[in-house]
Amino acid sequence: MNTSKSLFGINAIRPTRKHMRDYDLLLVAVIGALLMTSIVMVYSASIALSDNNNALQHQYQYLFRQLIYVGVGLAVAWFVCHIQMDIWERYSKHVFLAALLFLVLVLVPFVGRQINGAYRWIPLGFFNFQPSEFMKFAIVLYTSNYVVRKTKEQKLTTFKEGLLPILIILAVVAGLIVKEPDLGATAVICTVSLCILFLGGIQKKILAGLGGLFIVLLAVTIWLTPWRMRRFLSYLDPFSEEYAQSTGYQLIHSLIAIGRGGWTGVGLGSSIEKLHYLPEAHTDFIMAVIGEELGYVGMVAVMACFLIVVYRGYKIGRHAMIIDRHFSGYVAQGIAVWIGVQSLINFCVCIGVLPTKGLTLPLVSFGGSAMVMNLAMIALLLRVDHENRKLSRGQVDRRNHR
């Protein structure tokens, strides 16, 4: 019986194969494809932004900046990938506290920077740091560590000692991010945390109750905030006379862009909507530009890449669970959930299935903090896979790799 194949079917070695890679080639190739798509499409979507009176701007500015962000992100990813998972588990609380501190600092006057009415950034000279992106990274580590600890103590399924502490923590995090305001990031962080708790073994009834409570709180937040309510109403009928030139404007031009693209697109670089018609074409609505220039085929190809990342993340996490590396398993599957949820929300917003929300497309949209933290999370995923493969071959002591 082939033990490697029976126990570790995810990364099983074929009988004729003498060597096994220390990394997931398919995952690395897909991430590389997404980064190349990002560089090309950010340049294409932002080329018209140089048409202003600022002499410091030119047509290559956003391309150069995105290349720098990708470079910094890859350097950070290299560093993250070379840290063992047991170290990440040991210091997950410290990472979370650091992220929480940044969430507080961004709300402090003269520390946080205001852009479009929101305090989401801390200026660091060459780029603006977004604490909510760091919190996405930190919450995956912290919740995974929390589930492991409470499972060992057999308290995860109890409300007072198991669920209540993490719910209070999530409430604090959500309150700080909503204050910025950034409802989209709040939704992603809470969803990822609840999914990790579900993977840890909390009952489906409890999860359904928490999910229902989250939806109610989300609805109340929208109802009590006039500008959010207007955005929601415009989503229901963006073409109405009341919203077409205001809160529905962005969605309308996103739909026009995707409609113009048809099946195969109008050609790379030939988008009309990016020429000052579609706001945030290089960030939140870059998928609409992809749809216009590369068509439905291009959009499906990009979403297929994300599906592969989610699938491989789930498989890597499952493999870690099989060899009793529960923290690593929760981290890997938490990253898969994050990639899936955020990319799906971004895609649904662009096609009008969900209300307009400022969430970037992971690994593709323009942005420094997002790109760096996205690549850091992918590096964590690759680290889990690397340790899985070495443990499967008995090359390291599994007691040192939980």
LUMMAR-853214 format. One record per residue (C-alpha): x negated, z negated, y; residue number from 1. Coordinates in pm, 1 decimal, decimal comma. Layout:
! LUMMAR-853214
+----------+----------+----------+-----+
:        u :        w :        v : seq :
+----------+----------+----------+-----+
:        X :        Z :        Y : NUM :
...
+----------+----------+----------+-----+
This chain:
! LUMMAR-853214
+----------+----------+----------+-----+
:        u :        w :        v : seq :
+----------+----------+----------+-----+
:      0,0 :      0,0 :      0,0 :   1 :
:   -131,7 :     90,8 :    343,4 :   2 :
:   -124,4 :   -243,8 :    523,6 :   3 :
:   -205,3 :    -90,7 :    859,7 :   4 :
:     84,2 :    150,4 :    827,8 :   5 :
:    335,1 :   -103,7 :    695,2 :   6 :
:    263,4 :   -379,2 :    945,3 :   7 :
:    150,8 :   -183,3 :   1245,5 :   8 :
:    339,3 :    141,6 :   1222,7 :   9 :
:    325,3 :    176,5 :   1597,1 :  10 :
:    -46,5 :    252,1 :   1601,4 :  11 :
:   -100,8 :    322,3 :   1233,6 :  12 :
:   -417,6 :    505,9 :   1128,2 :  13 :
:   -370,2 :    821,3 :    924,7 :  14 :
:   -558,3 :    820,2 :    588,4 :  15 :
:   -775,8 :   1112,6 :    700,5 :  16 :
:   -863,6 :    954,6 :   1032,4 :  17 :
:  -1201,2 :    779,1 :   1055,2 :  18 :
:  -1175,5 :    643,3 :   1408,6 :  19 :
:   -891,8 :    498,6 :   1615,7 :  20 :
:   -880,4 :    512,1 :   1993,1 :  21 :
:   -893,1 :    189,6 :   2191,0 :  22 :
:   -617,1 :    315,1 :   2421,5 :  23 :
:   -285,2 :    499,2 :   2411,0 :  24 :
:   -376,2 :    861,6 :   2483,3 :  25 :
:    -15,6 :    972,2 :   2542,2 :  26 :
:     46,1 :    689,3 :   2790,3 :  27 :
:   -276,4 :    761,6 :   2981,1 :  28 :
:   -195,5 :   1134,4 :   2992,2 :  29 :
:    156,7 :   1073,3 :   3125,9 :  30 :
:     31,0 :    831,0 :   3392,3 :  31 :
:   -226,1 :   1090,6 :   3493,5 :  32 :
:     46,5 :   1354,3 :   3518,0 :  33 :
:    257,1 :   1125,7 :   3740,6 :  34 :
:    -40,0 :   1055,9 :   3968,9 :  35 :
:   -113,8 :   1427,1 :   4002,8 :  36 :
:    253,8 :   1486,2 :   4080,2 :  37 :
:    232,9 :   1211,9 :   4342,3 :  38 :
:    -66,3 :   1366,5 :   4518,9 :  39 :
:     81,5 :   1715,8 :   4522,7 :  40 :
:    435,4 :   1616,8 :   4621,0 :  41 :
:    332,4 :   1361,9 :   4885,3 :  42 :
:    125,1 :   1633,6 :   5051,2 :  43 :
:    411,6 :   1880,4 :   5029,7 :  44 :
:    679,2 :   1634,9 :   5147,0 :  45 :
:    474,0 :   1497,4 :   5438,4 :  46 :
:    319,8 :   1815,0 :   5576,8 :  47 :
:    583,3 :   1844,7 :   5851,5 :  48 :
:    521,8 :   1486,7 :   5972,2 :  49 :
:    219,6 :   1605,7 :   6169,6 :  50 :
:    452,9 :   1796,4 :   6405,6 :  51 :
:    452,5 :   1530,0 :   6675,5 :  52 :
:    262,7 :   1429,8 :   6985,4 :  53 :
:     25,8 :   1188,8 :   6813,7 :  54 :
:   -315,9 :   1353,3 :   6827,3 :  55 :
:   -449,0 :   1127,1 :   6554,2 :  56 :
:   -215,8 :   1277,0 :   6299,5 :  57 :
:   -279,9 :   1602,6 :   6117,9 :  58 :
:   -137,2 :   1781,2 :   5820,3 :  59 :
:   -372,0 :   1616,8 :   5570,2 :  60 :
:   -328,3 :   1256,8 :   5687,1 :  61 :
:    -78,8 :   1147,8 :   5422,5 :  62 :
:   -264,8 :   1336,3 :   5150,5 :  63 :
:   -592,0 :   1159,6 :   5234,7 :  64 :
:   -421,4 :    822,2 :   5257,5 :  65 :
:   -247,0 :    872,2 :   4923,3 :  66 :
:   -577,7 :    970,9 :   4763,8 :  67 :
:   -729,5 :    649,4 :   4899,7 :  68 :
:   -437,1 :    443,6 :   4768,5 :  69 :
:   -470,0 :    601,6 :   4425,1 :  70 :
:   -844,6 :    538,4 :   4430,1 :  71 :
:   -801,2 :    172,6 :   4528,1 :  72 :
:   -524,1 :    139,5 :   4271,1 :  73 :
:   -745,4 :    276,8 :   3994,7 :  74 :
:  -1024,4 :     35,7 :   4095,4 :  75 :
:   -780,7 :   -257,7 :   4081,9 :  76 :
:   -643,9 :   -126,3 :   3751,4 :  77 :
:   -997,6 :   -117,3 :   3607,9 :  78 :
:  -1046,8 :   -480,7 :   3710,9 :  79 :
:   -707,5 :   -589,4 :   3569,9 :  80 :
:   -766,1 :   -403,2 :   3243,6 :  81 :
:  -1092,9 :   -589,6 :   3183,2 :  82 :
:   -932,3 :   -935,3 :   3195,9 :  83 :
:   -811,6 :  -1073,8 :   2862,9 :  84 :
:   -442,2 :  -1149,9 :   2827,2 :  85 :
:   -503,5 :  -1516,6 :   2748,1 :  86 :
:   -664,5 :  -1548,6 :   3093,0 :  87 :
:   -362,9 :  -1384,4 :   3255,0 :  88 :
:   -142,6 :  -1628,7 :   3065,4 :  89 :
:   -350,5 :  -1926,1 :   3177,6 :  90 :
:   -339,5 :  -1826,6 :   3545,6 :  91 :
:     10,2 :  -1674,5 :   3561,7 :  92 :
:    139,3 :  -1973,8 :   3760,6 :  93 :
:   -139,4 :  -1935,4 :   4014,4 :  94 :
:    -65,2 :  -1563,6 :   4055,4 :  95 :
:    301,9 :  -1644,3 :   4106,2 :  96 :
:    228,7 :  -1914,4 :   4365,9 :  97 :
:      2,8 :  -1672,6 :   4554,4 :  98 :
:    281,8 :  -1412,2 :   4556,8 :  99 :
:    529,7 :  -1675,9 :   4675,7 : 100 :
:    294,6 :  -1774,3 :   4958,4 : 101 :
:    275,1 :  -1412,1 :   5074,4 : 102 :
:    655,7 :  -1390,5 :   5072,8 : 103 :
:    663,0 :  -1686,9 :   5308,9 : 104 :
:    383,1 :  -1553,3 :   5530,7 : 105 :
:    552,3 :  -1216,4 :   5582,3 : 106 :
:    841,9 :  -1398,9 :   5753,5 : 107 :
:    612,7 :  -1591,5 :   5989,6 : 108 :
:    616,7 :  -1452,2 :   6347,1 : 109 :
:    303,0 :  -1256,8 :   6443,2 : 110 :
:    197,1 :  -1241,8 :   6075,4 : 111 :
:    454,6 :  -1011,1 :   5922,6 : 112 :
:    490,0 :   -663,1 :   6068,5 : 113 :
:    829,5 :   -521,3 :   6160,5 : 114 :
:    904,3 :   -160,4 :   6060,8 : 115 :
:   1254,7 :    -16,1 :   6100,6 : 116 :
:   1395,3 :   -363,2 :   6161,1 : 117 :
:   1251,2 :   -518,0 :   5842,4 : 118 :
:    968,8 :   -771,3 :   5801,9 : 119 :
:    825,5 :   -656,9 :   5467,6 : 120 :
:    460,6 :   -594,0 :   5548,4 : 121 :
:    147,7 :   -790,2 :   5636,5 : 122 :
:   -102,1 :   -570,6 :   5828,4 : 123 :
:   -448,8 :   -570,8 :   5669,2 : 124 :
:   -616,8 :   -318,2 :   5895,8 : 125 :
:   -642,8 :     -3,9 :   5685,1 : 126 :
:   -298,3 :    -47,6 :   5525,8 : 127 :
:     10,0 :   -270,2 :   5526,7 : 128 :
:     41,0 :   -509,8 :   5233,4 : 129 :
:    393,2 :   -553,5 :   5092,8 : 130 :
:    433,3 :   -896,5 :   4925,8 : 131 :
:    747,5 :   -798,3 :   4734,1 : 132 :
:    540,2 :   -545,7 :   4535,2 : 133 :
:    294,0 :   -820,6 :   4445,2 : 134 :
:    587,3 :  -1040,8 :   4341,8 : 135 :
:    705,1 :   -777,5 :   4092,3 : 136 :
:    364,4 :   -805,7 :   3926,0 : 137 :
:    363,8 :  -1185,3 :   3944,2 : 138 :
:    719,6 :  -1237,5 :   3817,6 : 139 :
:    646,7 :  -1044,2 :   3497,2 : 140 :
:    350,4 :  -1271,4 :   3424,6 : 141 :
:    527,8 :  -1591,4 :   3523,5 : 142 :
:    853,6 :  -1527,9 :   3337,8 : 143 :
:    664,6 :  -1421,3 :   3024,3 : 144 :
:    459,7 :  -1740,6 :   3035,9 : 145 :
:    775,2 :  -1944,4 :   3103,0 : 146 :
:    954,7 :  -1801,1 :   2799,9 : 147 :
:    655,8 :  -1869,9 :   2573,1 : 148 :
:    627,2 :  -2230,8 :   2692,5 : 149 :
:    997,4 :  -2308,0 :   2666,8 : 150 :
:   1021,6 :  -2142,4 :   2325,3 : 151 :
:    741,6 :  -2363,9 :   2192,9 : 152 :
:    923,3 :  -2667,4 :   2333,5 : 153 :
:   1251,1 :  -2537,9 :   2183,2 : 154 :
:   1418,2 :  -2572,0 :   2523,8 : 155 :
:   1476,0 :  -2209,1 :   2624,0 : 156 :
:   1837,0 :  -2204,3 :   2502,6 : 157 :
:   1925,8 :  -2529,1 :   2681,1 : 158 :
:   2065,4 :  -2499,4 :   3032,0 : 159 :
:   1918,1 :  -2802,5 :   3208,0 : 160 :
:   1559,7 :  -2779,4 :   3081,1 : 161 :
:   1543,1 :  -2414,6 :   2984,3 : 162 :
:   1744,7 :  -2192,2 :   3216,3 : 163 :
:   1802,2 :  -2402,1 :   3527,9 : 164 :
:   1434,3 :  -2422,9 :   3638,8 : 165 :
:   1379,5 :  -2046,1 :   3618,3 : 166 :
:   1712,1 :  -1976,5 :   3789,7 : 167 :
:   1611,2 :  -2202,5 :   4079,3 : 168 :
:   1278,2 :  -2020,8 :   4104,5 : 169 :
:   1451,7 :  -1681,9 :   4102,9 : 170 :
:   1693,7 :  -1804,2 :   4370,2 : 171 :
:   1401,9 :  -1903,4 :   4595,7 : 172 :
:   1226,6 :  -1570,3 :   4541,2 : 173 :
:   1548,5 :  -1374,0 :   4596,5 : 174 :
:   1628,7 :  -1571,7 :   4911,5 : 175 :
:   1288,5 :  -1497,1 :   5063,6 : 176 :
:   1303,4 :  -1124,3 :   4983,8 : 177 :
:   1663,7 :  -1086,4 :   5104,5 : 178 :
:   1550,9 :  -1250,4 :   5428,9 : 179 :
:   1304,3 :   -964,4 :   5492,9 : 180 :
:   1554,0 :   -791,6 :   5413,2 : 181 :
:   1494,0 :   -600,7 :   5086,4 : 182 :
:   1792,8 :   -610,6 :   4853,8 : 183 :
:   1652,8 :   -338,6 :   4627,6 : 184 :
:   1336,5 :   -531,7 :   4541,0 : 185 :
:   1549,5 :   -842,3 :   4483,1 : 186 :
:   1765,5 :   -653,8 :   4233,2 : 187 :
:   1460,8 :   -521,9 :   4045,6 : 188 :
:   1286,0 :   -860,0 :   4026,8 : 189 :
:   1597,5 :  -1044,0 :   3907,2 : 190 :
:   1678,6 :   -774,0 :   3651,0 : 191 :
:   1326,9 :   -778,5 :   3505,6 : 192 :
:   1327,6 :  -1158,9 :   3481,2 : 193 :
:   1668,4 :  -1170,9 :   3312,2 : 194 :
:   1561,7 :   -903,8 :   3063,3 : 195 :
:   1248,0 :  -1100,3 :   2970,3 : 196 :
:   1463,8 :  -1411,2 :   2922,4 : 197 :
:   1694,4 :  -1208,4 :   2698,5 : 198 :
:   1397,9 :  -1084,7 :   2494,8 : 199 :
:   1290,4 :  -1446,9 :   2466,6 : 200 :
:   1613,2 :  -1534,3 :   2289,8 : 201 :
:   1872,1 :  -1661,3 :   2535,9 : 202 :
:   2226,7 :  -1602,0 :   2415,2 : 203 :
:   2409,4 :  -1282,3 :   2504,7 : 204 :
:   2699,6 :  -1480,7 :   2650,0 : 205 :
:   2467,0 :  -1665,7 :   2884,9 : 206 :
:   2294,2 :  -1342,2 :   2984,8 : 207 :
:   2631,2 :  -1178,0 :   3050,7 : 208 :
:   2732,2 :  -1475,9 :   3264,7 : 209 :
:   2408,3 :  -1461,9 :   3464,8 : 210 :
:   2445,2 :  -1087,1 :   3505,8 : 211 :
:   2801,9 :  -1131,7 :   3628,9 : 212 :
:   2692,5 :  -1402,6 :   3872,2 : 213 :
:   2415,4 :  -1176,5 :   4002,4 : 214 :
:   2662,2 :   -891,0 :   4060,3 : 215 :
:   2901,6 :  -1124,7 :   4244,0 : 216 :
:   2622,7 :  -1256,0 :   4467,8 : 217 :
:   2509,5 :   -899,1 :   4533,7 : 218 :
:   2863,0 :   -798,6 :   4630,7 : 219 :
:   2900,3 :  -1101,9 :   4859,9 : 220 :
:   2567,5 :  -1023,3 :   5027,6 : 221 :
:   2683,6 :   -667,4 :   5096,8 : 222 :
:   3025,8 :   -786,4 :   5217,6 : 223 :
:   2881,1 :  -1041,7 :   5461,4 : 224 :
:   2625,6 :   -800,7 :   5611,5 : 225 :
:   2792,3 :   -538,7 :   5835,0 : 226 :
:   2516,2 :   -278,0 :   5814,7 : 227 :
:   2499,6 :   -307,6 :   5434,4 : 228 :
:   2877,2 :   -272,5 :   5418,9 : 229 :
:   2863,7 :     43,3 :   5630,0 : 230 :
:   2596,2 :    184,8 :   5401,9 : 231 :
:   2811,9 :    109,9 :   5097,1 : 232 :
:   3120,9 :    270,2 :   5252,6 : 233 :
:   2921,0 :    577,1 :   5350,9 : 234 :
:   2801,6 :    605,9 :   4989,8 : 235 :
:   3166,0 :    631,6 :   4879,7 : 236 :
:   3228,9 :    921,8 :   5119,4 : 237 :
:   2905,3 :   1037,3 :   5288,3 : 238 :
:   3059,7 :   1364,5 :   5412,1 : 239 :
:   3330,4 :   1191,6 :   5615,8 : 240 :
:   3324,5 :   1245,5 :   5990,9 : 241 :
:   3252,8 :    876,0 :   6048,0 : 242 :
:   2936,0 :    859,4 :   5835,0 : 243 :
:   2800,3 :   1215,1 :   5811,9 : 244 :
:   2570,4 :   1171,8 :   6113,5 : 245 :
:   2485,7 :    804,9 :   6057,3 : 246 :
:   2459,1 :    605,6 :   5733,4 : 247 :
:   2557,8 :    900,7 :   5515,8 : 248 :
:   2309,1 :   1142,2 :   5673,7 : 249 :
:   2019,7 :   1068,9 :   5436,8 : 250 :
:   2228,0 :   1102,1 :   5120,9 : 251 :
:   2386,4 :   1427,1 :   5240,6 : 252 :
:   2048,1 :   1590,7 :   5297,8 : 253 :
:   1919,9 :   1459,4 :   4965,5 : 254 :
:   2211,3 :   1626,5 :   4789,5 : 255 :
:   2157,7 :   1946,6 :   4989,7 : 256 :
:   1790,0 :   1949,4 :   4887,2 : 257 :
:   1868,8 :   1906,1 :   4519,2 : 258 :
:   2149,2 :   2163,0 :   4540,5 : 259 :
:   1918,6 :   2419,4 :   4704,2 : 260 :
:   1665,7 :   2376,2 :   4426,6 : 261 :
:   1896,7 :   2484,9 :   4148,0 : 262 :
:   1739,0 :   2512,0 :   3803,8 : 263 :
:   1384,6 :   2617,3 :   3892,7 : 264 :
:   1350,4 :   2529,5 :   4262,5 : 265 :
:   1267,6 :   2728,7 :   4572,1 : 266 :
:    893,9 :   2705,7 :   4508,2 : 267 :
:    623,2 :   2446,5 :   4568,1 : 268 :
:    582,8 :   2388,2 :   4943,1 : 269 :
:    897,6 :   2583,3 :   5033,8 : 270 :
:   1134,9 :   2291,4 :   5093,7 : 271 :
:   1348,8 :   2314,5 :   5405,9 : 272 :
:   1489,2 :   1960,5 :   5395,5 : 273 :
:   1145,1 :   1801,8 :   5433,9 : 274 :
:   1115,6 :   1968,0 :   5775,6 : 275 :
:   1256,3 :   1666,0 :   5962,1 : 276 :
:   1602,6 :   1693,3 :   5803,9 : 277 :
:   1562,5 :   1446,4 :   5515,2 : 278 :
:   1433,4 :   1105,6 :   5636,8 : 279 :
:   1166,9 :    935,9 :   5422,8 : 280 :
:   1114,7 :   1253,2 :   5222,3 : 281 :
:    765,0 :   1141,1 :   5115,4 : 282 :
:    866,9 :    789,2 :   5011,4 : 283 :
:   1215,8 :    685,8 :   4898,0 : 284 :
:   1352,1 :   1040,7 :   4863,8 : 285 :
:   1052,7 :   1222,1 :   4719,7 : 286 :
:   1262,5 :   1303,2 :   4410,3 : 287 :
:   1493,9 :   1510,1 :   4631,7 : 288 :
:   1196,0 :   1717,8 :   4747,6 : 289 :
:   1087,5 :   1757,9 :   4384,7 : 290 :
:   1440,1 :   1877,1 :   4307,6 : 291 :
:   1436,5 :   2127,5 :   4592,7 : 292 :
:   1091,9 :   2271,2 :   4524,3 : 293 :
:   1072,9 :   2242,6 :   4145,3 : 294 :
:   1443,5 :   2241,0 :   4060,4 : 295 :
:   1630,1 :   2052,3 :   3791,3 : 296 :
:   1349,8 :   2140,8 :   3550,8 : 297 :
:   1098,5 :   1955,4 :   3767,8 : 298 :
:   1325,2 :   1652,2 :   3805,1 : 299 :
:   1386,4 :   1635,6 :   3429,4 : 300 :
:   1011,8 :   1663,8 :   3363,8 : 301 :
:    937,2 :   1371,8 :   3597,0 : 302 :
:   1211,4 :   1156,1 :   3443,3 : 303 :
:   1086,1 :   1248,1 :   3095,1 : 304 :
:    744,9 :   1108,7 :   3195,4 : 305 :
:    908,0 :    780,3 :   3293,9 : 306 :
:   1101,9 :    770,8 :   2966,8 : 307 :
:    776,0 :    809,1 :   2775,6 : 308 :
:    617,9 :    523,5 :   2973,2 : 309 :
:    919,6 :    300,9 :   2903,2 : 310 :
:    919,2 :    394,5 :   2534,1 : 311 :
:    547,2 :    332,2 :   2492,2 : 312 :
:    574,5 :      3,5 :   2682,0 : 313 :
:    850,8 :   -112,6 :   2448,8 : 314 :
:    649,2 :     -9,2 :   2140,8 : 315 :
:    332,5 :   -178,7 :   2265,7 : 316 :
:    530,3 :   -496,4 :   2333,5 : 317 :
:    693,1 :   -482,4 :   1988,7 : 318 :
:    352,4 :   -437,4 :   1826,1 : 319 :
:    224,0 :   -745,4 :   2010,7 : 320 :
:    523,8 :   -946,4 :   1888,4 : 321 :
:    454,8 :   -843,7 :   1526,9 : 322 :
:    105,2 :   -992,5 :   1542,2 : 323 :
:    229,9 :  -1310,6 :   1715,1 : 324 :
:    104,3 :  -1227,7 :   2065,0 : 325 :
:    428,9 :  -1323,9 :   2231,8 : 326 :
:    307,7 :  -1353,4 :   2590,5 : 327 :
:    151,3 :  -1008,4 :   2572,8 : 328 :
:    467,7 :   -871,9 :   2413,0 : 329 :
:    691,3 :  -1005,7 :   2688,6 : 330 :
:    454,7 :   -873,0 :   2956,4 : 331 :
:    447,6 :   -523,8 :   2803,9 : 332 :
:    824,3 :   -504,9 :   2762,1 : 333 :
:    878,8 :   -654,9 :   3107,3 : 334 :
:    665,5 :   -378,7 :   3257,8 : 335 :
:    867,3 :   -122,8 :   3060,9 : 336 :
:   1189,5 :   -268,4 :   3202,3 : 337 :
:   1049,1 :   -261,4 :   3556,2 : 338 :
:    941,1 :    104,3 :   3526,6 : 339 :
:   1277,3 :    200,0 :   3377,9 : 340 :
:   1495,4 :      8,8 :   3623,7 : 341 :
:   1316,2 :    108,5 :   3944,7 : 342 :
:   1274,3 :    475,3 :   3854,3 : 343 :
:   1638,7 :    493,7 :   3743,4 : 344 :
:   1763,6 :    332,8 :   4066,6 : 345 :
:   1553,0 :    570,5 :   4276,8 : 346 :
:   1680,1 :    871,4 :   4084,8 : 347 :
:   2044,3 :    757,8 :   4104,0 : 348 :
:   2016,2 :    698,4 :   4480,4 : 349 :
:   1881,9 :   1050,8 :   4533,7 : 350 :
:   2173,1 :   1210,5 :   4346,4 : 351 :
:   2435,2 :    982,0 :   4502,9 : 352 :
:   2522,4 :    773,0 :   4197,9 : 353 :
:   2409,4 :    451,3 :   4371,6 : 354 :
:   2417,9 :    351,2 :   4741,0 : 355 :
:   2114,1 :    439,5 :   4949,6 : 356 :
:   1843,1 :    177,8 :   4901,7 : 357 :
:   1479,7 :    164,1 :   5002,9 : 358 :
:   1317,3 :    169,0 :   4660,4 : 359 :
:   1022,3 :    397,6 :   4598,4 : 360 :
:    967,3 :    606,8 :   4286,6 : 361 :
:    694,1 :    423,4 :   4090,8 : 362 :
:    355,1 :    598,0 :   4076,0 : 363 :
:    487,8 :    895,9 :   4275,1 : 364 :
:    611,9 :    791,5 :   4621,2 : 365 :
:    374,7 :    750,4 :   4914,7 : 366 :
:    263,5 :    392,3 :   4976,3 : 367 :
:    -37,8 :    163,2 :   4946,0 : 368 :
:     95,8 :   -165,8 :   4813,4 : 369 :
:    334,4 :      3,3 :   4570,7 : 370 :
:     69,1 :    236,0 :   4427,7 : 371 :
:   -189,9 :    -39,0 :   4385,0 : 372 :
:     51,5 :   -281,3 :   4215,9 : 373 :
:    206,6 :     -4,5 :   4005,2 : 374 :
:   -134,9 :     85,8 :   3865,8 : 375 :
:   -217,9 :   -284,0 :   3817,4 : 376 :
:     92,2 :   -323,7 :   3599,0 : 377 :
:      7,8 :    -11,5 :   3400,0 : 378 :
:   -340,5 :   -157,4 :   3349,4 : 379 :
:   -181,8 :   -474,1 :   3206,9 : 380 :
:     14,8 :   -256,9 :   2966,2 : 381 :
:   -301,3 :    -75,3 :   2857,7 : 382 :
:   -478,6 :   -410,4 :   2815,6 : 383 :
:   -206,1 :   -533,5 :   2581,7 : 384 :
:   -231,2 :   -212,6 :   2381,0 : 385 :
:   -611,8 :   -236,5 :   2369,8 : 386 :
:   -600,3 :   -590,9 :   2231,4 : 387 :
:   -327,6 :   -492,5 :   1983,3 : 388 :
:   -548,1 :   -218,1 :   1842,0 : 389 :
:   -856,3 :   -439,4 :   1814,4 : 390 :
:   -660,0 :   -718,2 :   1647,1 : 391 :
:   -503,4 :   -472,4 :   1404,1 : 392 :
:   -852,9 :   -375,7 :   1291,2 : 393 :
:   -968,1 :   -737,7 :   1274,5 : 394 :
:  -1235,0 :   -685,1 :   1538,8 : 395 :
:  -1155,1 :  -1005,0 :   1733,5 : 396 :
:  -1030,4 :  -1352,5 :   1658,9 : 397 :
:   -654,9 :  -1342,8 :   1717,8 : 398 :
:   -659,5 :  -1712,0 :   1810,4 : 399 :
:   -822,8 :  -1609,3 :   2136,5 : 400 :
:   -562,6 :  -1339,3 :   2208,5 : 401 :
:   -212,0 :  -1474,6 :   2223,6 : 402 :
+----------+----------+----------+-----+
